[in-house]
Amino acid sequence: MHPNEAPPQRPAPVQSGNPDLDRRFQQEQQNLNARQDKERQNLQQKQEKEHQQRGQTPQVEQKHQQQTQQLAQKHSSEQRQLQQRQQSQASHAAPRERH
C-alpha cells in the first residue's frame, strides 16, 4: 500500500456557533489538511524513487506498507487531536457568546 492508495481522513471542522471561531477552526483544519497532503506526497515520491532504485521486491513493498500505515495513523491522531482541541475551545467559548 502506498500513500496515494489510502484516502486521507478529512473530518469537518467543529462548529461553535461563533462565526469568528468557526472561521479559525476551518483555517486550522485546512492548514492541517495541506500539511498532511504534502507529507503524503513526499512519502509517495520517496517510495517511487525507491521503486526505481531497488525494484518492487516483497521487502520493499512491506516497508512501504509499514511507512504508509504509520503515516495514516499519525494523520488520524493529528485529526483527532485537532477535533478535541476545537471542541474544547468551542465549549468554553459558547457560554460567553450567549451573553
N, C-alpha and C positions, 0 to 999 in steps of 0.2 A: 504494500500500500504506500502511496506517495501523497504528498500534501494536496495535490490537485484532485485526488480521488476521495478526499474526506471533506464533506461540506462543513463550512465554518458555523459555529454557534453564533446566532445573532438575535439575542432577546431584545425586546423593545425597551426603551428607557423607562424608568419609573415615572409615573405621573403623580405630581404632588398637589396639583390644583393651583399652584403659584406659577404664573407664566414665565417669570424670570428664572426661577429654579428649574422649571421644566426645560427651558432653553439650555441652561447649563448642563443638565443631565443628558440632553440629546447631544450636545457638543462633546461631552466626556465619552459617550457611547461611540460616537463617530470617530473620535481620536483613537480609542482603543481598537475599534474595528480596523482602522487604517494601519495601525502599528502591527496588528496581528496578520493582516493581509500581507504586509511587507515581510514579516517573518516567514510566512508560508511560502512566498515567492522565493525568498533567499534559500530556504531549505530545498525547495524544488530544483532550483538552479544548481545547488551543491550536489544533489543526488543525480541530476542529469550529467553533470561533469564527471561524477564518479562512475556512472554507467559507461561513459565514453572511454575512461581510462582503464577500468577494471572489468568491464563487461557486466552482464546481468547474471551473475552466479547466485546460487542459493544463499551464500553467506552475505553477499551484498544486499540482496533483497530482504533478508532477515534484519540486517542492520537498518535498512531504510524503513522497514515496517516499525521497528522499535523507535526510531527517530520521529516518525510521523505520529505514532501513538503518544509519545512523550510530549510533543508539541501540542497535540489536540488536548491532552489532559491539562497542560499548562494554560492554554487558552480558555478552556472550560472553567478552570479555577479562577482565572482573572475576571471572566464574565460574572461568575457568582459573587466574587468579592465586590465588584463594582455595583451589582444589583443590591447587595446587602448594605453597602455604604449609602447608596442613594435612598434606599427605603428608610434607613435610619435617619438620614437628613430630612427626608420628606415628612416623617412622623414628628420630628422635632419642630419643623417649620410650620406645619399645618395649624397648630393651636394659635400661634402668633398671627397668622394671616387671617383668621376668622374675626379678630377683634377690630 
